[in-house]
Amino acid sequence: MKPGTWPRQRPGVLCLLFLGAALGACAPSGAGSGTGAPREMYTVVFDKNGGDTEAAPNRIALVSPASTVGHLPTPPTRAGYTFGGWNTERDGSGSPFTVDTVVTSNILTIVYAQWRPPLGFELSRDSLTFSPVENGAYNERFPALAVTVGGLKNEADADNVQLDIRTENERLWFSWQVADSGFSKGGKTFVIHFSYHGAAFTEAPVTLRLQLKNIPPDYGDAGEPRTLHLAAANGEKGGRPIPVRQDNLLHFNRYATTTPGLRLYYQLVEDVKLPAEQPNNWTAIGTEAAPFTGSFDGGGHSIVGLHIHLPSASNQGLFGYISGEGALIENLGLEGSTVTGQHRVGSLVGRNESGTVRNSHATGNVSGRNDLGGVVGANGDGGRVENSHATGSVSGDAYVGGVVGRNSGTVHNGYATGNVSGNAYVGGVVGWNVGPNAGVEACHAQGNVTGTGTNIGGVVGENDRGRVDNSYATGNVSGDTYVGGVVGRSSGTVHNCYATGKARGNAHVGGVAGFNNTTLQNCVALNPRVTVTGDNFLGRLMGSDAAYLNNSYAREDMLVLYNTNPDGSGGSSKPALGPEDGMGVSAETYNLEVFWRETLQFPETVWELGANKLPILMDLGGHQNPVVPPIE
């Protein structure tokens, strides 16, 4: 048998084939028709074999013995693949079928389209930004780009394939070099290293088009070119923010602590993780002598694994000290952090002087001595902490809070779920709220608050001439003196607040406030019990000094116990209720929405009110499900 021919098959039975408008008859070889030997019909069917379109035509009929097709059909198409001819077997293991192949079989013959798979390539990212963070001593080179090519068969093919880079921009402020990794595991990687030739990172963006070239014929094409966008960012106000990514995170930390870096605008563009093997893997950005005055936008991303352990150092956190009206930390999550310092220590910010922290959270633990907060250690006059929360524990000596340790500014729409402990001035949200401009607004605390000394509160340890409005606490509170379910001690105003946890201490213990000598209005004590180890300064609402109590209530079945054990057990009931115990309210009443809306005048712009449930704060994340605990 000659190469490129198929053996003639034994003739079959008589049949008719209709191909377009042509009619052909086939009969057994040698059969007569009365007019001479009939001609045999040869039919070749062109199967698209997974293609998206059919060949045109998809079958060709021959009437001459041992003939070729004379011409091949227009091949089918398949997205992303290149047509590679025809073969007698679907998997390409048979004989190629070409225009010169002789067809000898007079039965139906099928040939199959062959497809060359695309030679895929991907960019590690579709944009790069040049900034001072990657410049000079902070990083030896600018961001690199990896171009990964897959589907190569052998080293020779890998050596042939090259990368073509083009741009329509006439003037470039950068250059590049391409390194080739060679063949490995069916592919290769090009690494493009860039160099910056500008002056101030203010240049206009440039677009590069990347494509593979010198592709061997056994492969499909590489498809459409990939696009890479390059920009420069100086971080100046009104310019582009400097992007912070995993590969430049530590470079950012070093640069942002320098004089030029302290005033710029940065943006986190992806979730990042700090090296876990280092006990101190971060340097707090900003000091008292050189505070951070710029801004950092987390972009809704998180930094994971911040660890600072410097027990003798103050102003510790992701940012140590921020200052000025333009100083801003926002839209940032800090996950799994541990921060230990001495004074003014917070997960996100150690000390905030007239700056803003907003829309941020921290899940780690904070410890130290004074001015310790789950989000901010110390928030100065003019400083704002908004829409932020913490879920870790906070422990120290004095001025310890679940969100802010010491506050002279504003803490708005914040909450804490972790336990808070210390000696004095300990609060579920703020430890010490001090000064005429100090305000704690629309906040709640869920963790237990424990102190060994004075001024211990479910929301605020001491409210010193400040405001505590529209807030509540559900955790238990314990301390020595001046212990309250909402505020330990207050010389400011307390409005529209309630507490549901137990309160116990040695003296001056109240369901809302341990001591208050200004206004306490529209508040409710829903604690199951308030107790003292001694025999005085105890009340359902306030531990002492009820002269400024206004329109406030306490659950009528609350246990009010003197002479208890240190853990609050035992004791004897208060023999008679006084002004400090407030007006009693039954479960039937405090389960009514009208009680909170009309009697207590809780503003519906702040609180979500409803029947048979306690009020919760609107526009505040986290799980809020406060309940009135049973009497134990």
C-alpha positions as CSV (number, residue, x, y, z in Angstrom):
1,M,0.0,0.0,0.0
2,K,1.3,3.4,-1.0
3,P,1.9,6.0,1.8
4,G,-0.9,8.5,2.1
5,T,-3.6,6.0,0.7
6,W,-6.3,4.1,2.4
7,P,-7.0,0.5,1.5
8,R,-10.1,-0.1,-0.6
9,Q,-12.9,-1.7,1.4
10,R,-15.1,-4.5,0.3
11,P,-18.1,-2.9,-1.5
12,G,-21.2,-2.7,0.6
13,V,-24.8,-2.7,-0.4
14,L,-26.4,-0.4,-2.9
15,C,-27.0,3.1,-1.4
16,L,-27.9,6.6,-2.4
17,L,-26.1,9.7,-1.1
18,F,-27.5,13.2,-1.4
19,L,-24.8,15.9,-1.2
20,G,-26.1,19.3,-1.9
21,A,-27.8,19.1,-5.3
22,A,-25.7,16.1,-6.4
23,L,-27.1,12.6,-6.6
24,G,-24.7,9.7,-6.6
25,A,-25.4,5.9,-6.7
26,C,-23.2,3.3,-5.3
27,A,-23.4,-0.4,-5.9
28,P,-21.3,-3.5,-5.4
29,S,-18.1,-3.5,-7.5
30,G,-18.5,-5.1,-10.9
31,A,-22.3,-4.9,-10.9
32,G,-23.8,-3.8,-14.2
33,S,-26.5,-1.3,-14.8
34,G,-27.1,-2.0,-18.5
35,T,-25.1,1.0,-19.5
36,G,-21.6,0.1,-18.1
37,A,-19.9,-0.2,-14.7
38,P,-21.3,2.3,-12.2
39,R,-19.0,5.0,-10.6
40,E,-18.2,4.6,-6.9
41,M,-18.9,7.5,-4.5
42,Y,-16.2,8.5,-2.0
43,T,-17.3,10.8,0.9
44,V,-15.0,12.6,3.4
45,V,-16.6,14.2,6.5
46,F,-14.6,16.9,8.2
47,D,-15.4,16.8,12.0
48,K,-14.8,20.0,13.9
49,N,-13.6,18.0,17.0
50,G,-14.5,20.5,19.7
51,G,-14.4,23.5,17.5
52,D,-16.9,26.4,17.8
53,T,-17.8,26.5,14.1
54,E,-18.1,23.9,11.3
55,A,-15.7,23.4,8.4
56,A,-17.2,24.9,5.2
57,P,-18.2,22.6,3.6
58,N,-18.1,19.9,6.3
59,R,-18.1,17.0,3.7
60,I,-16.7,16.5,0.2
61,A,-17.8,13.8,-2.2
62,L,-15.5,12.2,-4.9
63,V,-16.7,10.1,-7.8
64,S,-13.3,9.1,-9.3
65,P,-11.5,6.1,-8.0
66,A,-8.4,6.7,-5.9
67,S,-8.8,10.5,-6.1
68,T,-7.7,13.4,-3.9
69,V,-10.2,15.9,-2.6
70,G,-8.5,18.6,-4.7
71,H,-9.1,21.2,-2.1
72,L,-9.7,21.4,1.6
73,P,-12.7,23.2,3.2
74,T,-12.4,26.4,5.1
75,P,-11.3,25.2,8.6
76,P,-13.5,25.5,11.7
77,T,-12.6,27.9,14.5
78,R,-12.1,27.5,18.2
79,A,-11.7,30.3,20.6
80,G,-8.2,30.6,21.9
81,Y,-6.9,27.7,19.8
82,T,-5.1,27.6,16.4
83,F,-6.2,25.1,13.8
84,G,-3.5,22.5,13.2
85,G,-4.8,20.5,10.1
86,W,-6.8,17.3,9.8
87,N,-6.1,13.7,11.1
88,T,-7.7,10.4,10.7
89,E,-7.9,10.0,14.5
90,R,-9.6,12.3,16.9
91,D,-6.6,12.5,19.2
92,G,-4.1,13.1,16.3
93,S,-2.5,9.6,16.5
94,G,-3.6,8.6,13.0
95,S,-2.4,9.8,9.6
96,P,-2.6,13.5,8.5
97,F,-5.2,14.3,5.9
98,T,-4.1,16.9,3.4
99,V,-5.1,18.1,-0.1
100,D,-2.8,15.4,-1.6
101,T,-4.1,12.5,0.4
102,V,-5.6,9.8,-1.9
103,V,-9.0,8.6,-0.9
104,T,-9.6,4.9,-1.9
105,S,-12.4,3.9,0.5
106,N,-15.9,4.0,-0.8
107,I,-17.5,4.0,2.7
108,L,-18.0,7.1,4.8
109,T,-14.6,8.5,5.8
110,I,-14.2,10.9,8.8
111,V,-11.2,13.1,9.5
112,Y,-10.8,15.3,12.6
113,A,-9.7,18.8,13.1
114,Q,-6.6,19.2,15.2
115,W,-6.2,22.0,17.6
116,R,-3.0,23.7,18.9
117,P,-3.7,24.8,22.5
118,P,-3.0,28.5,23.4
119,L,0.3,29.3,24.9
120,G,-1.0,30.9,28.0
121,F,0.8,33.7,29.9
122,E,-0.2,35.8,32.9
123,L,1.1,38.9,34.6
124,S,1.6,38.9,38.4
125,R,-0.3,42.2,38.5
126,D,-1.8,44.6,36.0
127,S,-0.5,47.8,37.5
128,L,2.7,49.1,39.1
129,T,3.3,52.3,41.0
130,F,6.6,54.0,41.5
131,S,6.9,55.9,44.8
132,P,9.5,57.1,47.3
133,V,8.8,54.0,49.4
134,E,10.7,51.9,46.8
135,N,13.4,54.4,46.3
136,G,17.0,54.7,47.6
137,A,17.8,53.2,51.0
138,Y,14.3,51.9,51.6
139,N,14.4,49.4,48.8
140,E,17.1,48.7,46.3
141,R,14.8,48.4,43.3
142,F,11.3,49.3,42.2
143,P,8.5,46.8,42.0
144,A,9.2,43.8,39.7
145,L,6.7,42.1,37.5
146,A,6.5,38.4,36.8
147,V,5.2,37.1,33.5
148,T,4.5,33.4,33.7
149,V,4.3,31.3,30.5
150,G,2.6,27.9,30.7
151,G,2.0,25.0,28.4
152,L,5.5,24.6,27.0
153,K,6.6,21.1,26.0
154,N,10.4,21.2,26.2
155,E,13.4,23.4,26.9
156,A,14.0,24.1,23.2
157,D,10.6,25.6,22.9
158,A,11.1,27.6,26.1
159,D,14.3,29.1,24.7
160,N,12.5,30.2,21.5
161,V,9.7,32.0,23.2
162,Q,10.5,35.6,24.1
163,L,8.7,38.6,25.6
164,D,7.8,41.6,23.5
165,I,7.2,44.9,25.3
166,R,5.8,48.0,23.5
167,T,4.3,51.4,24.4
168,E,2.9,54.2,22.4
169,N,4.3,56.8,24.8
170,E,7.2,58.7,23.3
171,R,8.8,59.8,26.6
172,L,9.4,57.3,29.3
173,W,10.4,58.1,32.9
174,F,11.6,54.6,33.6
175,S,13.4,51.7,32.0
176,W,13.4,48.0,32.4
177,Q,15.4,44.8,32.1
178,V,14.0,41.3,31.5
179,A,15.4,38.2,33.1
180,D,14.5,34.7,31.8
181,S,14.1,31.9,34.4
182,G,14.4,29.1,31.7
183,F,12.3,26.0,31.3
184,S,10.8,24.5,34.5
185,K,7.7,22.3,35.1
186,G,6.2,23.0,31.7
187,G,6.7,26.7,31.7
188,K,9.0,29.7,32.2
189,T,8.9,33.0,33.9
190,F,10.1,36.4,32.7
191,V,10.9,38.8,35.5
192,I,10.9,42.5,34.6
193,H,12.9,44.8,36.8
194,F,12.1,48.6,36.5
195,S,14.3,51.6,37.2
196,Y,13.0,55.1,37.8
197,H,14.4,58.1,35.9
198,G,12.1,60.8,37.0
199,A,12.5,63.4,39.7
200,A,9.6,63.9,42.0
201,F,7.2,61.0,41.3
202,T,4.7,63.3,39.5
203,E,5.0,61.9,36.0
204,A,2.0,61.0,33.9
205,P,0.9,57.3,33.7
206,V,2.2,55.0,31.0
207,T,0.7,51.9,29.5
208,L,2.8,49.0,28.3
209,R,1.6,46.2,26.0
210,L,3.2,42.8,26.6
211,Q,3.0,39.9,24.1
212,L,4.9,36.6,23.4
213,K,6.9,36.3,20.3
214,N,8.9,33.5,18.5
215,I,6.2,31.0,19.3
216,P,7.0,27.5,17.8
217,P,4.5,26.3,15.1
218,D,3.2,23.5,17.3
219,Y,1.5,25.9,19.6
220,G,-1.5,28.2,19.3
221,D,-1.0,31.9,19.6
222,A,-0.8,33.7,22.9
223,G,-4.1,35.6,22.4
224,E,-4.5,39.3,23.0
225,P,-1.6,41.3,24.4
226,R,-1.6,41.9,28.1
227,T,-1.8,45.5,29.4
228,L,0.4,46.9,32.2
229,H,-0.3,50.3,33.7
230,L,2.5,52.2,35.3
231,A,2.1,55.3,37.5
232,A,4.1,57.5,39.8
233,A,2.9,58.5,43.2
234,N,4.5,61.1,45.5
235,G,1.9,60.9,48.3
236,E,1.4,64.6,48.4
237,K,-1.9,66.2,49.1
238,G,-3.9,66.4,45.9
239,G,-1.6,63.8,44.2
240,R,-1.7,60.0,44.1
241,P,-1.5,58.1,47.3
242,I,1.5,55.8,47.8
243,P,0.3,52.2,47.6
244,V,1.3,49.8,50.3
245,R,1.4,46.1,49.4
246,Q,2.8,42.9,50.8
247,D,6.1,43.3,48.9
248,N,6.7,46.9,50.2
249,L,5.1,46.7,53.6
250,L,8.3,46.8,55.6
251,H,9.8,49.4,53.2
252,F,6.8,51.6,54.0
253,N,7.3,51.2,57.7
254,R,10.9,52.4,57.4
255,Y,10.1,55.3,55.0
256,A,7.0,56.5,56.9
257,T,9.1,57.0,60.0
258,T,11.4,59.5,58.2
259,T,10.9,63.2,58.1
260,P,9.6,63.3,54.5
261,G,7.5,60.2,55.0
262,L,5.7,61.4,58.1
263,R,3.5,63.8,56.2
264,L,2.4,61.8,53.1
265,Y,-0.7,60.0,52.0
266,Y,-0.6,56.2,51.8
267,Q,-3.2,53.6,50.8
268,L,-3.2,49.9,51.5
269,V,-4.2,48.1,48.3
270,E,-4.3,44.5,49.5
271,D,-4.4,42.4,52.7
272,V,-0.9,42.1,54.1
273,K,0.8,40.0,56.7
274,L,3.8,40.8,58.9
275,P,6.5,38.2,59.6
276,A,5.3,36.1,62.6
277,E,8.7,34.9,63.7
278,Q,9.8,38.3,65.0
279,P,8.6,39.4,68.5
280,N,9.0,43.0,67.4
281,N,8.1,43.2,63.7
282,W,7.1,46.8,63.5
283,T,8.3,50.3,64.4
284,A,5.5,52.6,65.5
285,I,5.1,55.4,63.0
286,G,5.4,58.9,64.6
287,T,6.9,60.1,67.8
288,E,6.2,63.0,70.2
289,A,9.1,64.8,68.6
290,A,8.2,63.9,65.1
291,P,4.5,62.9,64.8
292,F,2.8,61.5,61.8
293,T,0.8,64.2,60.1
294,G,-0.2,62.4,56.9
295,S,-3.0,59.9,56.3
296,F,-3.3,56.2,55.9
297,D,-6.3,54.7,54.1
298,G,-6.7,51.0,54.6
299,G,-9.0,50.7,51.7
300,G,-11.1,48.1,53.6
301,H,-8.0,45.8,53.9
302,S,-6.3,44.3,56.9
303,I,-2.8,44.1,58.3
304,V,-2.3,40.7,60.0
305,G,0.1,39.8,62.8
306,L,1.4,43.1,64.2
307,H,3.6,42.4,67.2
308,I,5.2,45.1,69.4
309,H,6.7,44.1,72.8
310,L,8.5,47.2,74.3
311,P,7.3,47.4,78.0
312,S,9.5,50.5,78.7
313,A,8.5,52.4,75.5
314,S,5.6,54.9,75.2
315,N,3.5,55.9,72.2
316,Q,3.2,52.4,70.8
317,G,0.9,51.0,68.1
318,L,0.8,50.7,64.4
319,F,1.1,54.5,64.6
320,G,2.8,55.8,67.7
321,Y,1.8,59.4,67.6
322,I,-0.4,61.3,65.1
323,S,-1.1,65.0,65.2
324,G,-2.9,67.7,63.3
325,E,-6.3,68.1,61.7
326,G,-5.0,66.4,58.5
327,A,-3.7,63.3,60.4
328,L,-6.1,60.5,59.4
329,I,-6.2,56.7,59.8
330,E,-9.2,55.1,58.2
331,N,-10.8,52.0,56.7
332,L,-8.3,49.7,58.3
333,G,-8.4,46.4,60.0
334,L,-5.6,45.2,62.3
335,E,-6.0,41.4,62.8
336,G,-4.3,39.2,65.5
337,S,-2.1,41.9,66.9
338,T,-0.3,42.1,70.2
339,V,1.0,45.5,71.4
340,T,2.8,46.0,74.7
341,G,4.3,49.3,75.8
342,Q,4.4,51.6,78.8
343,H,2.2,54.7,78.4
344,R,-0.1,55.7,75.6
345,V,-0.5,52.3,73.9
346,G,-3.1,51.3,71.4
347,S,-3.4,48.7,68.6
348,L,-3.9,51.3,65.9
349,V,-2.6,54.5,67.5
350,G,-0.7,55.1,70.7
351,R,-1.5,58.8,70.9
352,N,-3.8,61.0,68.8
353,E,-3.6,64.8,69.1
354,S,-6.3,66.5,67.0
355,G,-6.2,63.8,64.3
356,T,-8.9,61.3,63.3
357,V,-9.2,57.5,63.4
358,R,-12.3,56.2,61.7
359,N,-14.0,53.1,60.2
360,S,-11.3,50.9,61.6
361,H,-11.0,47.9,64.0
362,A,-8.4,45.8,65.9
363,T,-8.8,42.3,67.1
364,G,-5.6,41.9,69.2
365,N,-4.6,42.5,72.8
366,V,-3.1,45.6,74.4
367,S,-1.1,45.8,77.6
368,G,1.1,48.3,79.4
369,R,0.8,50.8,82.3
370,N,-1.2,53.9,81.7
371,D,-3.4,55.3,78.8
372,L,-4.2,52.0,77.1
373,G,-6.9,51.4,74.5
374,G,-8.0,48.7,72.2
375,V,-7.9,51.2,69.3
376,V,-6.2,54.4,70.6
377,G,-4.2,54.7,73.8
378,A,-4.7,58.5,74.4
379,N,-7.1,60.7,72.3
380,G,-6.3,64.3,72.9
381,D,-8.5,67.5,72.8
382,G,-9.7,67.8,69.2
383,G,-9.0,64.2,68.4
384,R,-11.8,61.9,67.0
385,V,-12.2,58.2,67.1
386,E,-15.3,57.3,65.0
387,N,-17.0,54.1,63.8
388,S,-14.2,52.0,65.3
389,H,-14.1,49.0,67.5
390,A,-11.8,46.5,69.3
391,T,-12.4,42.8,70.2
392,G,-9.3,42.0,72.2
393,S,-8.5,42.4,75.8
394,V,-6.9,45.5,77.3
395,S,-5.0,45.4,80.6
396,G,-2.8,47.8,82.5
397,D,-2.6,50.0,85.6
398,A,-4.6,53.2,85.0
399,Y,-6.7,54.9,82.3
400,V,-7.5,51.7,80.6
401,G,-10.4,51.4,78.0
402,G,-11.7,48.9,75.6
403,V,-11.6,51.5,72.7
404,V,-9.6,54.5,74.2
405,G,-7.7,54.7,77.4
406,R,-7.7,58.4,78.0
407,N,-10.1,60.7,76.0
408,S,-10.2,64.5,75.9
409,G,-11.8,64.5,72.4
410,T,-14.6,62.6,70.9
411,V,-15.3,58.8,70.8
412,H,-18.3,58.3,68.5
413,N,-20.0,55.1,67.3
414,G,-17.5,52.8,68.9
415,Y,-17.7,49.5,70.7
416,A,-15.5,46.9,72.5
417,T,-16.2,43.2,73.1
418,G,-13.1,42.2,75.0
419,N,-12.5,42.2,78.8
420,V,-10.8,45.3,80.3
421,S,-8.8,45.2,83.5
422,G,-6.6,47.5,85.5
423,N,-6.2,49.3,88.8
424,A,-8.0,52.6,88.5
425,Y,-9.9,54.6,85.8
426,V,-11.0,51.5,83.9
427,G,-13.9,51.5,81.5
428,G,-15.4,49.2,78.9
429,V,-15.1,51.9,76.2
430,V,-13.0,54.7,77.8
431,G,-11.0,54.6,81.0
432,W,-10.9,58.4,81.7
433,N,-13.1,60.8,79.8
434,V,-11.6,64.1,80.9
435,G,-12.2,67.7,80.0
436,P,-15.1,69.9,78.9
437,N,-14.7,68.8,75.3
438,A,-14.5,65.1,76.1
439,G,-17.5,63.1,74.7
440,V,-18.4,59.4,74.5
441,E,-21.4,59.1,72.1
442,A,-23.3,56.1,70.8
443,C,-21.0,53.4,72.2
444,H,-21.4,50.1,73.8
445,A,-19.2,47.5,75.7
446,Q,-19.8,43.8,76.0
447,G,-16.8,42.6,78.0
448,N,-16.3,42.4,81.7
449,V,-14.6,45.4,83.4
450,T,-12.4,44.6,86.4
451,G,-10.4,47.0,88.6
452,T,-8.6,46.7,91.8
453,G,-8.9,50.4,92.7
454,T,-11.2,53.3,92.0
455,N,-13.4,54.6,89.2
456,I,-14.5,51.4,87.3
457,G,-17.4,51.6,84.8
458,G,-19.1,49.5,82.2
459,V,-18.7,52.3,79.6
460,V,-16.5,54.9,81.2
461,G,-14.3,54.6,84.3
462,E,-14.4,58.3,85.2
463,N,-16.4,60.9,83.4
464,D,-14.5,64.0,84.4
465,R,-16.5,67.1,83.3
466,G,-17.2,65.3,80.0
467,R,-20.3,63.8,78.3
468,V,-21.5,60.2,78.1
469,D,-24.5,60.0,75.8
470,N,-26.6,57.2,74.2
471,S,-24.4,54.3,75.4
472,Y,-24.8,51.0,77.2
473,A,-22.9,48.1,78.7
474,T,-23.8,44.5,79.1
475,G,-20.7,43.1,81.0
476,N,-20.1,42.7,84.7
477,V,-18.2,45.5,86.5
478,S,-16.2,45.1,89.7
479,G,-13.7,47.2,91.6
480,D,-13.0,48.8,95.0
481,T,-14.8,52.2,95.1
482,Y,-16.8,54.2,92.6
483,V,-18.1,51.3,90.6
484,G,-21.0,51.7,88.1
485,G,-22.7,49.7,85.4
486,V,-22.2,52.7,83.0
487,V,-19.9,55.1,84.8
488,G,-17.7,54.6,87.8
489,R,-17.6,58.2,88.8
490,S,-19.0,61.3,87.0
491,S,-18.7,65.0,87.4
492,G,-20.0,65.5,83.8
493,T,-23.3,64.6,82.2
494,V,-24.7,61.1,81.6
495,H,-27.8,60.9,79.3
496,N,-29.8,58.1,77.7
497,C,-27.7,55.2,78.9
498,Y,-28.4,51.8,80.4
499,A,-26.6,48.8,81.9
500,T,-27.4,45.1,82.3
501,G,-24.4,43.6,84.0
502,K,-23.7,43.0,87.7
503,A,-21.9,45.7,89.7
504,R,-19.9,45.0,92.8
505,G,-17.3,46.7,95.0
506,N,-16.5,47.8,98.5
507,A,-18.2,51.2,98.4
508,H,-20.0,53.6,96.1
509,V,-21.6,51.1,93.8
510,G,-24.5,51.8,91.5
511,G,-26.3,50.1,88.7
512,V,-25.6,53.1,86.4
513,A,-23.0,55.2,88.4
514,G,-21.0,54.7,91.5
515,F,-20.9,58.4,92.1
516,N,-22.3,61.3,90.3
517,N,-22.5,65.0,91.3
518,T,-23.9,66.5,88.1
519,T,-26.6,65.4,85.7
520,L,-27.7,61.8,85.2
521,Q,-30.8,61.8,83.1
522,N,-33.0,59.3,81.2
523,C,-31.0,56.3,82.3
524,V,-32.0,52.8,83.3
525,A,-30.3,50.2,85.6
526,L,-31.3,46.7,84.5
527,N,-28.6,44.9,86.5
528,P,-29.6,41.7,88.2
529,R,-27.7,42.8,91.4
530,V,-25.5,45.6,92.8
531,T,-23.5,44.7,95.9
532,V,-21.0,46.1,98.4
533,T,-18.8,44.3,100.9
534,G,-19.5,47.1,103.5
535,D,-22.7,48.6,104.7
536,N,-23.1,52.0,102.9
537,F,-22.9,53.9,99.6
538,L,-25.0,51.5,97.5
539,G,-28.0,52.2,95.2
540,R,-29.9,50.7,92.3
541,L,-29.0,53.7,90.1
542,M,-26.2,55.5,92.0
543,G,-23.9,54.6,94.9
544,S,-24.3,58.0,96.4
545,D,-25.4,61.6,95.9
546,A,-28.7,61.4,94.2
547,A,-29.3,65.2,94.1
548,Y,-28.8,65.3,90.3
549,L,-30.8,62.2,89.3
550,N,-33.5,63.0,86.8
551,N,-36.1,60.8,85.1
552,S,-34.1,57.6,85.6
553,Y,-35.3,54.1,86.5
554,A,-34.1,50.7,87.9
555,R,-35.6,47.3,87.5
556,E,-37.8,46.7,90.6
557,D,-36.7,43.2,91.2
558,M,-32.9,44.0,91.4
559,L,-31.0,42.6,94.3
560,V,-29.3,45.4,96.3
561,L,-27.1,43.7,98.8
562,Y,-24.8,45.0,101.7
563,N,-22.1,43.1,103.5
564,T,-21.5,40.6,100.7
565,N,-18.5,38.4,100.2
566,P,-15.7,39.8,97.9
567,D,-17.2,37.9,95.0
568,G,-20.6,39.5,95.5
569,S,-22.2,36.4,97.0
570,G,-24.1,36.4,100.3
571,G,-25.0,39.6,102.0
572,S,-28.3,41.1,103.1
573,S,-30.8,43.2,101.3
574,K,-30.8,47.0,101.6
575,P,-33.4,47.7,104.3
576,A,-35.0,50.7,102.6
577,L,-34.8,52.3,99.2
578,G,-33.7,55.9,98.9
579,P,-33.5,58.5,96.2
580,E,-30.3,56.9,94.9
581,D,-32.3,53.9,93.9
582,G,-34.5,55.7,91.4
583,M,-38.0,54.8,90.3
584,G,-38.7,51.1,90.0
585,V,-39.8,49.7,86.6
586,S,-41.2,46.3,85.9
587,A,-40.4,44.0,83.0
588,E,-43.9,44.6,81.6
589,T,-42.9,48.3,81.3
590,Y,-39.3,48.2,80.1
591,N,-40.4,45.7,77.4
592,L,-42.6,48.4,75.9
593,E,-41.2,50.5,73.0
594,V,-43.1,53.5,74.3
595,F,-41.2,53.4,77.6
596,W,-37.9,54.0,75.8
597,R,-39.2,56.4,73.1
598,E,-41.5,58.6,75.2
599,T,-40.7,58.2,78.9
600,L,-37.0,58.1,78.5
601,Q,-36.8,60.1,75.3
602,F,-34.2,57.9,73.6
603,P,-33.7,59.5,70.2
604,E,-34.8,57.3,67.3
605,T,-32.0,58.9,65.2
606,V,-29.6,57.0,67.4
607,W,-31.4,54.0,68.8
608,E,-33.3,51.2,67.1
609,L,-36.4,50.7,69.3
610,G,-38.9,47.9,69.4
611,A,-41.3,45.9,71.6
612,N,-39.9,43.1,73.8
613,K,-36.3,44.0,73.1
614,L,-33.8,46.4,74.5
615,P,-32.6,49.3,72.4
616,I,-29.6,48.9,70.3
617,L,-27.5,51.5,68.5
618,M,-28.1,52.2,64.9
619,D,-25.4,52.5,62.3
620,L,-23.0,50.5,64.5
621,G,-21.5,47.2,63.4
622,G,-21.0,44.1,65.5
623,H,-23.4,41.7,67.2
624,Q,-25.8,43.6,69.4
625,N,-28.3,41.5,71.4
626,P,-28.6,42.9,74.9
627,V,-30.9,41.1,77.2
628,V,-32.1,41.6,80.8
629,P,-30.4,38.8,82.8
630,P,-32.4,36.8,85.3
631,I,-32.1,37.4,89.0
632,E,-29.6,35.0,90.5
